[in-house]
Amino acid sequence: MEKKEKSAQELQAEEAFRKAKANLAMVRQKERKKLRKEQERCKYMMGGIIHKYFPECYDFTELELNRIIACAFKSRDVQNMVAAVIRERQESEEGFEEKGGRE
């Protein structure tokens, strides 16, 4: 069998394909970086909140803190507060949508 040479159109299409793959990889990398940045911001914020209301948190190991926080979130008061915050958020979102997206 003879090896046929690639036409100009085929070479051009391959180059466009390589560029598209590189562009896709760059977009995915940016999205991962954005997600990581959001997650890091959230972790930093949560750590600050825990330290604000529980300043002695640095005296405990991660395992001990996990036990303390898990117990706290199982309490009826905390569960009621979480439910109230979620309900308030939903109500404010509904009010926002009823006003046509403008507050």
DSSP file (Angstrom, degrees, kcal/mol; ACC not computed):
  #  RESIDUE AA STRUCTURE BP1 BP2  ACC     N-H-->O    O-->H-N    N-H-->O    O-->H-N    TCO  KAPPA ALPHA  PHI   PSI    X-CA   Y-CA   Z-CA
    1    1 A M              0   0    0      0, 0.0     2,-0.3     0, 0.0     0, 0.0   0.000 360.0 360.0 360.0 142.7    0.0    0.0    0.0
    2    2 A E        -     0   0    0      1,-0.0     2,-0.7     0, 0.0     0, 0.0  -0.674 360.0-125.7 -88.8 142.2    1.1    3.5   -0.8
    3    3 A K        -     0   0    0     -2,-0.3     2,-0.3     1,-0.0    -1,-0.0  -0.785  28.7-144.5 -87.5 119.0    1.2    6.0    1.9
    4    4 A K        -     0   0    0     -2,-0.7     2,-0.1     1,-0.1    -1,-0.0  -0.622  13.1-118.3 -89.6 142.9   -0.8    9.0    0.7
    5    5 A E        -     0   0    0     -2,-0.3     2,-0.2     1,-0.1    -1,-0.1  -0.450  32.4-106.3 -76.4 149.5    0.2   12.5    1.6
    6    6 A K        -     0   0    0     -2,-0.1    -1,-0.1     1,-0.1     2,-0.0  -0.534  33.4-123.8 -78.2 140.5   -2.1   14.6    3.6
    7    7 A S     >  -     0   0    0     -2,-0.2     4,-2.4     1,-0.1     5,-0.2  -0.298  24.2-107.6 -77.3 167.0   -3.9   17.3    1.8
    8    8 A A  H  > S+     0   0    0      1,-0.2     4,-2.4     2,-0.2     5,-0.2   0.880 121.2  52.7 -62.5 -38.6   -3.8   21.0    2.8
    9    9 A Q  H  > S+     0   0    0      2,-0.2     4,-2.5     1,-0.2    -1,-0.2   0.905 108.9  49.1 -64.6 -40.8   -7.3   20.8    4.1
   10   10 A E  H  > S+     0   0    0      2,-0.2     4,-2.5     1,-0.2    -2,-0.2   0.912 112.0  48.2 -66.3 -42.3   -6.5   17.7    6.2
   11   11 A L  H  X S+     0   0    0     -4,-2.4     4,-2.2     2,-0.2    -1,-0.2   0.905 112.4  49.5 -62.6 -41.1   -3.5   19.4    7.7
   12   12 A Q  H  X S+     0   0    0     -4,-2.4     4,-2.2     2,-0.2    -2,-0.2   0.899 110.8  49.6 -64.8 -40.7   -5.5   22.5    8.4
   13   13 A A  H  X S+     0   0    0     -4,-2.5     4,-2.3     2,-0.2    -2,-0.2   0.897 110.0  50.9 -65.8 -40.7   -8.2   20.4   10.1
   14   14 A E  H  X S+     0   0    0     -4,-2.5     4,-2.5     2,-0.2    -2,-0.2   0.905 110.3  49.6 -63.2 -41.1   -5.7   18.6   12.2
   15   15 A E  H  X S+     0   0    0     -4,-2.2     4,-2.3     2,-0.2    -2,-0.2   0.908 110.8  49.4 -64.3 -41.7   -4.2   22.0   13.3
   16   16 A A  H  X S+     0   0    0     -4,-2.2     4,-2.3     2,-0.2    -1,-0.2   0.884 110.7  51.5 -63.2 -38.4   -7.7   23.3   14.2
   17   17 A F  H  X S+     0   0    0     -4,-2.3     4,-2.4     2,-0.2    -2,-0.2   0.922 109.3  49.1 -64.2 -45.2   -8.3   20.1   16.2
   18   18 A R  H  X S+     0   0    0     -4,-2.5     4,-2.2     1,-0.2    -2,-0.2   0.906 112.4  48.5 -61.3 -42.0   -5.0   20.5   18.1
   19   19 A K  H  X S+     0   0    0     -4,-2.3     4,-2.5     2,-0.2    -1,-0.2   0.898 110.7  50.8 -65.0 -40.4   -5.9   24.1   18.9
   20   20 A A  H  X S+     0   0    0     -4,-2.3     4,-2.6     2,-0.2    -2,-0.2   0.903 110.1  49.5 -64.7 -41.4   -9.4   23.1   20.0
   21   21 A K  H  X S+     0   0    0     -4,-2.4     4,-2.4     2,-0.2    -2,-0.2   0.914 112.2  48.0 -62.7 -43.1   -8.0   20.4   22.3
   22   22 A A  H  X S+     0   0    0     -4,-2.2     4,-2.1     2,-0.2    -2,-0.2   0.897 112.1  49.6 -64.7 -40.0   -5.6   22.9   23.8
   23   23 A N  H  X S+     0   0    0     -4,-2.5     4,-2.5     2,-0.2    -2,-0.2   0.911 110.5  49.9 -64.8 -42.7   -8.3   25.4   24.3
   24   24 A L  H  X S+     0   0    0     -4,-2.6     4,-2.5     1,-0.2    -2,-0.2   0.916 110.4  50.2 -61.7 -44.0  -10.5   22.8   26.0
   25   25 A A  H  X S+     0   0    0     -4,-2.4     4,-2.2     1,-0.2    -1,-0.2   0.893 111.1  49.4 -61.9 -39.9   -7.7   21.9   28.3
   26   26 A M  H  X S+     0   0    0     -4,-2.1     4,-2.3     2,-0.2    -2,-0.2   0.904 110.9  49.3 -67.2 -41.8   -7.1   25.5   29.2
   27   27 A V  H  X S+     0   0    0     -4,-2.5     4,-2.3     2,-0.2    -2,-0.2   0.925 112.1  48.3 -63.5 -44.4  -10.9   26.1   29.9
   28   28 A R  H  X S+     0   0    0     -4,-2.5     4,-2.4     1,-0.2    -2,-0.2   0.897 110.7  51.5 -62.9 -40.1  -11.0   23.0   32.1
   29   29 A Q  H  X S+     0   0    0     -4,-2.2     4,-2.4     2,-0.2    -1,-0.2   0.910 110.0  49.1 -63.6 -42.6   -7.9   24.2   34.0
   30   30 A K  H  X S+     0   0    0     -4,-2.3     4,-2.4     2,-0.2    -2,-0.2   0.901 111.2  50.0 -63.2 -41.0   -9.4   27.6   34.6
   31   31 A E  H  X S+     0   0    0     -4,-2.3     4,-2.4     2,-0.2    -2,-0.2   0.908 111.5  48.0 -65.4 -41.8  -12.6   26.0   35.9
   32   32 A R  H  X S+     0   0    0     -4,-2.4     4,-2.7     2,-0.2    -2,-0.2   0.906 112.2  50.0 -63.7 -40.9  -10.7   23.7   38.3
   33   33 A K  H  X S+     0   0    0     -4,-2.4     4,-2.3     2,-0.2    -2,-0.2   0.903 111.0  49.0 -63.9 -41.6   -8.7   26.7   39.5
   34   34 A K  H  X S+     0   0    0     -4,-2.4     4,-2.3     2,-0.2    -2,-0.2   0.920 112.4  47.9 -63.6 -44.8  -11.8   28.8   40.1
   35   35 A L  H  X S+     0   0    0     -4,-2.4     4,-2.6     1,-0.2    -2,-0.2   0.922 111.8  49.8 -62.2 -45.0  -13.5   25.9   42.0
   36   36 A R  H  X S+     0   0    0     -4,-2.7     4,-2.6     1,-0.2    -1,-0.2   0.896 110.2  51.1 -60.3 -41.1  -10.3   25.4   44.1
   37   37 A K  H  X S+     0   0    0     -4,-2.3     4,-2.2     2,-0.2    -1,-0.2   0.911 111.0  47.8 -63.9 -43.1  -10.2   29.1   44.9
   38   38 A E  H  X S+     0   0    0     -4,-2.3     4,-2.2     2,-0.2    -2,-0.2   0.903 112.9  48.7 -63.2 -41.9  -13.9   29.1   46.0
   39   39 A Q  H  X S+     0   0    0     -4,-2.6     4,-2.6     2,-0.2    -2,-0.2   0.910 111.2  49.3 -66.1 -41.8  -13.3   26.0   48.1
   40   40 A E  H  X S+     0   0    0     -4,-2.6     4,-2.5     2,-0.2    -1,-0.2   0.901 110.7  50.5 -63.9 -41.0  -10.2   27.5   49.8
   41   41 A R  H  X S+     0   0    0     -4,-2.2     4,-2.5     1,-0.2    -1,-0.2   0.912 111.5  48.5 -62.0 -42.6  -12.1   30.8   50.5
   42   42 A C  H  X S+     0   0    0     -4,-2.2     4,-2.8     2,-0.2    -2,-0.2   0.915 111.3  49.3 -64.9 -43.7  -14.9   28.7   52.1
   43   43 A K  H  X S+     0   0    0     -4,-2.6     4,-2.5     2,-0.2    -2,-0.2   0.914 112.2  48.5 -61.2 -43.4  -12.5   26.7   54.2
   44   44 A Y  H  X S+     0   0    0     -4,-2.5     4,-2.1     2,-0.2    -2,-0.2   0.919 112.8  48.0 -62.9 -44.4  -10.8   29.9   55.4
   45   45 A M  H  X S+     0   0    0     -4,-2.5     4,-2.3     2,-0.2    -2,-0.2   0.924 112.3  48.4 -62.6 -46.3  -14.1   31.5   56.2
   46   46 A M  H  X S+     0   0    0     -4,-2.8     4,-2.6     1,-0.2    -1,-0.2   0.899 110.4  51.5 -63.9 -40.1  -15.3   28.4   58.1
   47   47 A G  H  X S+     0   0    0     -4,-2.5     4,-2.3    -5,-0.2    -1,-0.2   0.901 110.2  49.8 -62.1 -40.1  -12.1   28.2   60.1
   48   48 A G  H  X S+     0   0    0     -4,-2.1     4,-2.2     2,-0.2    -2,-0.2   0.890 110.3  50.0 -64.9 -39.4  -12.4   31.9   61.0
   49   49 A I  H  X S+     0   0    0     -4,-2.3     4,-2.1     2,-0.2     5,-0.2   0.923 110.7  49.0 -66.0 -44.1  -16.0   31.3   62.2
   50   50 A I  H  X S+     0   0    0     -4,-2.6     4,-1.8     1,-0.2    -2,-0.2   0.931 113.2  47.4 -61.5 -44.0  -15.1   28.4   64.3
   51   51 A H  H  < S+     0   0    0     -4,-2.3    -1,-0.2     1,-0.2    -2,-0.2   0.869 108.9  55.7 -65.6 -35.2  -12.2   30.3   65.9
   52   52 A K  H  < S+     0   0    0     -4,-2.2    -1,-0.2     1,-0.2    -2,-0.2   0.924 120.8  27.8 -62.0 -45.8  -14.5   33.3   66.5
   53   53 A Y  H  < S+     0   0    0     -4,-2.1    -1,-0.2     1,-0.2    -2,-0.2   0.563 134.1  33.9 -95.5  -9.3  -17.0   31.3   68.5
   54   54 A F    ><  +     0   0    0     -4,-1.8     3,-2.1    -5,-0.2    -1,-0.2  -0.527  66.5 170.7-143.3  68.3  -14.7   28.7   69.8
   55   55 A P  G >  S+     0   0    0      0, 0.0     3,-0.7     0, 0.0    -4,-0.1   0.743  75.0  61.9 -60.2 -25.6  -11.3   30.4   70.4
   56   56 A E  G >  S+     0   0    0      1,-0.2     3,-2.0     2,-0.1     4,-0.2   0.326  70.7 108.2 -82.3  12.0   -9.8   27.5   72.2
   57   57 A C  G X   +     0   0    0     -3,-2.1     3,-1.6     1,-0.3    -1,-0.2   0.787  66.8  66.2 -59.7 -27.8  -10.2   25.3   69.0
   58   58 A Y  G <  S+     0   0    0     -3,-0.7    -1,-0.3     1,-0.3    -2,-0.1   0.640  89.1  67.1 -70.7 -11.7   -6.4   25.4   68.5
   59   59 A D  G <  S+     0   0    0     -3,-2.0     2,-0.3     2,-0.1    -1,-0.3   0.524  94.1  73.7 -82.6  -5.0   -5.9   23.3   71.6
   60   60 A F  S <  S-     0   0    0     -3,-1.6     2,-0.1    -4,-0.2     0, 0.0  -0.752  80.0-120.1-111.2 154.7   -7.6   20.3   70.1
   61   61 A T     >  -     0   0    0     -2,-0.3     4,-2.5     1,-0.1     5,-0.2  -0.356  36.6-103.0 -79.9 170.2   -6.6   17.8   67.4
   62   62 A E  H  > S+     0   0    0      1,-0.2     4,-2.6     2,-0.2     5,-0.2   0.909 123.1  51.3 -61.8 -41.9   -8.5   17.4   64.2
   63   63 A L  H  > S+     0   0    0      2,-0.2     4,-2.0     1,-0.2    -1,-0.2   0.917 110.8  48.1 -61.8 -44.0  -10.1   14.2   65.5
   64   64 A E  H  > S+     0   0    0      1,-0.2     4,-2.3     2,-0.2    -2,-0.2   0.918 112.0  49.2 -64.3 -42.9  -11.2   15.9   68.7
   65   65 A L  H  X S+     0   0    0     -4,-2.5     4,-3.0     1,-0.2     5,-0.3   0.898 108.1  54.6 -62.8 -40.0  -12.6   18.9   66.8
   66   66 A N  H  X S+     0   0    0     -4,-2.6     4,-2.5     1,-0.2    -1,-0.2   0.916 109.6  47.4 -58.5 -43.1  -14.5   16.5   64.5
   67   67 A R  H  X S+     0   0    0     -4,-2.0     4,-2.1     2,-0.2    -2,-0.2   0.920 113.8  47.1 -64.3 -44.0  -16.1   14.9   67.5
   68   68 A I  H  X S+     0   0    0     -4,-2.3     4,-2.3     2,-0.2    -2,-0.2   0.939 115.8  43.8 -63.6 -48.3  -17.0   18.2   69.1
   69   69 A I  H  X S+     0   0    0     -4,-3.0     4,-2.6     2,-0.2    -2,-0.2   0.891 112.0  52.9 -67.6 -40.0  -18.5   19.7   65.9
   70   70 A A  H  X S+     0   0    0     -4,-2.5     4,-0.8    -5,-0.3    -1,-0.2   0.918 111.6  46.9 -60.8 -42.3  -20.4   16.5   65.0
   71   71 A C  H >X S+     0   0    0     -4,-2.1     4,-0.6    -5,-0.2     3,-0.6   0.910 111.3  51.6 -65.0 -42.2  -22.0   16.5   68.4
   72   72 A A  H >< S+     0   0    0     -4,-2.3     3,-1.2     1,-0.2     6,-0.3   0.915 108.1  50.7 -62.1 -43.4  -22.8   20.2   68.1
   73   73 A F  H 3< S+     0   0    0     -4,-2.6    -1,-0.2     1,-0.3    -2,-0.2   0.664 104.9  58.3 -72.8 -14.0  -24.5   19.8   64.8
   74   74 A K  H << S+     0   0    0     -4,-0.8    -1,-0.3    -3,-0.6    -2,-0.2   0.612  83.2 107.5 -86.0 -12.6  -26.6   16.9   66.1
   75   75 A S  S <X S-     0   0    0     -3,-1.2     4,-2.2    -4,-0.6     5,-0.2  -0.345  78.0-125.2 -68.6 149.0  -28.1   19.1   68.8
   76   76 A R  H  > S+     0   0    0      1,-0.2     4,-2.5     2,-0.2     5,-0.2   0.879 108.0  55.6 -61.0 -41.3  -31.7   20.1   68.4
   77   77 A D  H  > S+     0   0    0      1,-0.2     4,-2.2     2,-0.2    -1,-0.2   0.920 109.9  44.9 -60.2 -45.5  -30.9   23.8   68.7
   78   78 A V  H  > S+     0   0    0     -6,-0.3     4,-2.6     2,-0.2    -1,-0.2   0.916 112.5  51.2 -67.6 -42.1  -28.4   23.7   65.9
   79   79 A Q  H  X S+     0   0    0     -4,-2.2     4,-2.2     1,-0.2    -1,-0.2   0.899 110.7  49.4 -62.0 -39.6  -30.7   21.7   63.7
   80   80 A N  H  X S+     0   0    0     -4,-2.5     4,-2.3     2,-0.2    -1,-0.2   0.899 111.2  49.5 -64.7 -40.4  -33.5   24.2   64.2
   81   81 A M  H  X S+     0   0    0     -4,-2.2     4,-2.5     2,-0.2    -2,-0.2   0.911 110.1  50.2 -66.8 -41.6  -31.2   27.1   63.4
   82   82 A V  H  X S+     0   0    0     -4,-2.6     4,-2.4     1,-0.2    -2,-0.2   0.929 111.6  48.5 -60.8 -45.0  -30.0   25.4   60.2
   83   83 A A  H  X S+     0   0    0     -4,-2.2     4,-2.4     1,-0.2    -2,-0.2   0.897 111.4  50.3 -62.2 -40.7  -33.6   24.8   59.2
   84   84 A A  H  X S+     0   0    0     -4,-2.3     4,-2.6     2,-0.2    -2,-0.2   0.910 110.6  48.7 -65.0 -42.2  -34.5   28.4   59.9
   85   85 A V  H  X S+     0   0    0     -4,-2.5     4,-2.4     2,-0.2    -2,-0.2   0.913 112.5  48.1 -64.5 -42.7  -31.6   29.8   57.9
   86   86 A I  H  X S+     0   0    0     -4,-2.4     4,-2.4     2,-0.2    -2,-0.2   0.919 112.4  49.3 -63.5 -43.3  -32.5   27.6   54.9
   87   87 A R  H  X S+     0   0    0     -4,-2.4     4,-2.3     1,-0.2    -2,-0.2   0.922 111.7  48.4 -62.2 -44.8  -36.1   28.6   55.1
   88   88 A E  H  X S+     0   0    0     -4,-2.6     4,-2.5     2,-0.2    -1,-0.2   0.894 110.7  51.5 -62.7 -40.5  -35.2   32.3   55.3
   89   89 A R  H  X S+     0   0    0     -4,-2.4     4,-2.3     2,-0.2    -2,-0.2   0.925 110.7  47.9 -62.6 -44.5  -32.8   31.9   52.3
   90   90 A Q  H  X S+     0   0    0     -4,-2.4     4,-2.3     1,-0.2    -2,-0.2   0.898 111.7  50.2 -63.7 -40.2  -35.6   30.2   50.3
   91   91 A E  H  X S+     0   0    0     -4,-2.3     4,-2.3     2,-0.2    -1,-0.2   0.904 111.3  47.9 -65.0 -41.3  -38.1   33.0   51.2
   92   92 A S  H  X S+     0   0    0     -4,-2.5     4,-1.9     2,-0.2    -1,-0.2   0.867 111.7  50.6 -69.3 -34.3  -35.6   35.7   50.2
   93   93 A E  H  X S+     0   0    0     -4,-2.3     4,-2.2     2,-0.2    -2,-0.2   0.893 110.4  49.6 -67.8 -39.1  -34.9   34.0   46.9
   94   94 A E  H  X S+     0   0    0     -4,-2.3     4,-2.3     2,-0.2    -2,-0.2   0.913 111.2  48.9 -65.1 -41.9  -38.6   33.7   46.2
   95   95 A G  H  X S+     0   0    0     -4,-2.3     4,-1.2     1,-0.2    -1,-0.2   0.864 110.0  52.5 -64.1 -36.1  -39.1   37.3   47.0
   96   96 A F  H  <>S+     0   0    0     -4,-1.9     5,-2.1     1,-0.2     6,-0.4   0.899 111.0  46.3 -65.5 -42.2  -36.2   38.2   44.7
   97   97 A E  H ><5S+     0   0    0     -4,-2.2     3,-1.5     1,-0.2    -2,-0.2   0.863 108.2  56.3 -70.1 -36.2  -37.7   36.2   41.8
   98   98 A E  H 3<5S+     0   0    0     -4,-2.3    -1,-0.2     1,-0.3    -2,-0.2   0.809 102.6  56.3 -66.0 -28.6  -41.2   37.7   42.3
   99   99 A K  T 3<5S-     0   0    0     -4,-1.2     3,-0.5    -5,-0.2    -1,-0.3   0.300 127.4 -99.5 -85.7  10.6  -39.7   41.2   41.9
  100  100 A G  T < 5S-     0   0    0     -3,-1.5    -3,-0.2     1,-0.2    -2,-0.1   0.767  73.8 -56.7  79.6  26.2  -38.3   40.2   38.5
  101  101 A G  S   <S+     0   0    0     -5,-2.1     2,-0.4     1,-0.2    -1,-0.2   0.525 115.3 106.1  85.2   4.1  -34.8   39.5   39.7
  102  102 A R              0   0    0     -3,-0.5    -1,-0.2    -6,-0.4    -3,-0.0  -0.961 360.0 360.0-121.0 135.9  -34.3   43.0   41.2
  103  103 A E              0   0    0     -2,-0.4    -1,-0.1    -3,-0.1    -3,-0.0   0.383 360.0 360.0-108.1 360.0  -34.3   43.9   44.8
